[in-house]
Each structure stands twice: as structure tokens, then as C-alpha cells.
């Protein structure tokens, strides 16, 4: 077992701000959506908090974006250009999550500083960070001031379309908030990945196939 510095400090700060912010957005979003059924706070307070937290997370997104864009850590997000290799790696990882982990099989993915995501994570995080988060940001800004952005809202099909997209992505992120901690608990110990997001170091199993 060796310790590898995988999560730089800016990434860890971004991660925890994002996690807390997403939870707060979910809580305030539910309050806004179901104002007549849930009474955690007033509607006005929920809207104000939702807007301000959203602005913080937009800034946080750009911190993530520019950190990776202007550092060598961008290699973490380099895709596998061979579709067949990516499919095979994804299938092996799916087998591991599906039943291999319950038999005590080793994880087929071997983490390194520039290869911290397995094939399934790599594709998932690229879709989330480069498609879903920007879409949520854009729809959120349009809904923040519908009158000011009325031209763009109408171009996209009206408030109902923009709101539907925003809510559907909200539902996805709500599910992700529950699934993500479970997957994070599948390290060599249940708390290993959680500790790594505080210390930056992952405990990696030695891979005999690497030199």
C-alpha cells in the first residue's frame, strides 16, 4: 500500500464548498418548489438564499475550471481516445461494482496522481462538469431574472421549458448527492476516500503490472 497525493488543496476546497452548496441549493430549491407543503423557511428567504448560494457556486465552478485548465492536472480529465479500451475498462469497473466487490475482488482501477478516475467516473464527471453544471448555471441565471432575459427565455421555448430543464437537472443532482457518498465508501476501507478529500492522499494498492 502506498500513499499518493491525488487531491490538491484547491480541489479539496472546491469539493467541500460544492458539496455544502449543492445541499443548500437542494434544500432551498425544494422549499421554493413546494412552498405550500414545506415550511423550513419563508418563500422569500428561500429564494434569496438560493440565488446567493447559486452565485457562490458559479464562482466556485470557475475556480475548478481555471485550476484544471491552467495546470497539468488537466490530464486527469483527458478522455480515453480508443472507444474499445474505454468500453472494456468501463465493463470491468461495472463488473467490480456489480458483484466483484462483494467477492473481495481487487478494484481493476489503479489510482495515480494523473489517473484518479476509473473509466466510469471519467465519463460521468465529464458529463456532469462540462454539460450538466453549465446547463444548470445558464437555466438558473435565466430564471433568476426572467424579465431581463426574456428574449433568451423565449428563444429557448419559454419559461416552462427552461424551468423543466432546471428541475430535471436538480433531480439528477439530488440523486447524485445520495449515490456519491455510497460510491465513496467503496474504498479499501469505508472511510478511505472521505479521508483523502481532507488530506489529499489516497492509499493505493500496489499494482504488480506497473513498473
N, C-alpha and C positions, 0 to 999 in steps of 0.2 A: 504494500500500500504506500503510495507516495502522495504528497500534498502539492497541488498545482494551483497557482494564483490565476483564477479564471475570471473573477468579477472585480474589475477596477472600482475604486471608490465612487467615481461619478455615476457608474452604472448601478451601484448599490443604492446610492441616494435617490437616483431617478426611480428605481424599482419600488422603494418604500413609499415615496411621495405618490407614485402612480397607484399603488395598492390602496393606500388610505383614501386617496382622492376618488378612485373608482367606487369604493364602498360608499363614500359620502354622496357621490352622484346617484348611485342606485337608490339610497335611502330617500334623498330629496326628490328624485325622479318619480319614485313610487308615490310619495306624498302628493306631488303635483298631479299625477295621473288619476289618483283615487282620493281626491281631496274630501269627498263626501263620506268615505268609508274609513279613512285612517286619520288620526288626529295627533300625530307626533309633534307637529308644529303648525303654525298658521300657513296658509297658502302663500301669502306674501313673503314670509321668511324662507319658505322652501324655494321659491323662485329666485330670491336674492342669493341664497347660499348656492343654489345650483349654478347660477350664472357666474359667480365669483370663483367657485371651485373649478368650473369648466375653463375659465380663463387661465387659472394656475396650471391646469393640466395641459392646456395648449402650449404654454411656455415650457412646461416640462417635456412635452413631446419634441420640441425643437432643440432642447438641451440634448436629448437622446440622439436626435437626427444629426446634429452637427458634431457631436462627440464621435460617432461612428464614421461620419463622412470624412472627417479630417484627422483620423487616427488609423493606425494599422489594424485596429480591432475590427474594421470593416470586413476583414477576412472571415470573421465569424458568420457573416450573412452571405458569403459567396455561395451561390447555388451549385449543386452537382449538375454539370452540363450534360452528362450521359443519362438519358431517361431510364435506360435499363438498370444502371447502377443505382439510381435513386429508387426505382421500384423495388429492387432486391433488398436494399437497405431498409426501406420502409416496411416491407413484408416481414423481414427478420425482426424488426422492432415491434411490429404488431403481434407477431407470434410470442415474443417475450412478454408483452403486456397482457396478452390474452390468456396464456397458460404457462409459459416458461418460468415466469417469476414465482408461480405457485409451486413449481417443482424444484426451485432452488437453482435454476439455470443461471449462468452469468449473463450480465447485460451485454448484448452484442455491440453496443456503442462504447467506445473508449474515449473518454473526455480528454481534451488538451486545451491549452490557452486559446488556440485559434480554431478549435473544433469542439465547442462546448455543446452544440445542439446535435441530437440524433436526427436522422432523415425526416421523421415525422414532425419533430419540433421545428426544424428548419423551415419546412414548408408552411407550417401553421403560423409561426411568428412572422414570416414574411407577409402572409396574407393579412394578419392582424395589424402589423405596424405600417405596412405600405398601402393597404387598401381600406380596411375597416376603420382604423383610427382616423385617417384623413377624411373619410366619408362622414364619420360621426362629428368631427370638428366642423366640417362645412355645413351639415344639416343643422347642427346646434347653433352656429352663428346666424344662419338664415332664420331660425325660429326665435332667436334672441330678439330680433327687431324685424318682424315680418314687413312692416310698413316701409322701412328704409330699403329693404332688399326685395321689395315686391316684384320688381322686374325679373330678377333671377328666380324667385319662387314660382312665378307664373311660367317662366320658360321651362322649369323642371316638372310642371304638371300641377302646380298649386300646393297650397298648404297641406292638404290631406296626403299627397304623395311624399312630400318632404318629411312630414311628421311620421308617416308609416315607416319610412326608411330609418329614421332616427330611433323609433321604438323597436324595430326588428333587431337593429344592431345592439340596442340596450338589452334586449332579451338574451342575445348571444353572450354579451359581456357578463350578464348576471349569472348565466350558466357557467361561464369560464371561471368566475370567482370561486365557484364551488368545486369545479373539476381540478383547477390548478393546484390547490393545496394537496389534494389526494395524490396527484401525479408526483408532486414534490416530495411526498412521503415514501416514494418507492426507491430511495437510495439504498446503500448498503446498511444504513440504519434509518429508522423513520424520521430522524431529525437532521440527517447529514446535510441535505440540500438547504434546509432552513438556516442552519448554522453558517453555511457557505455564503448566504446572502447578507450575513453580518460581518464575517471575517474576510470574505473574498476568496478563501481557499477551499477547493474541493479535494476530498480524499479519493484518489483514483486508483483502481485496482491495476496491478501490473499486467501488461499485455505481452505475453511471450512472443507474439508475432511482430512486435515493434523492436527496432534497434535504437 
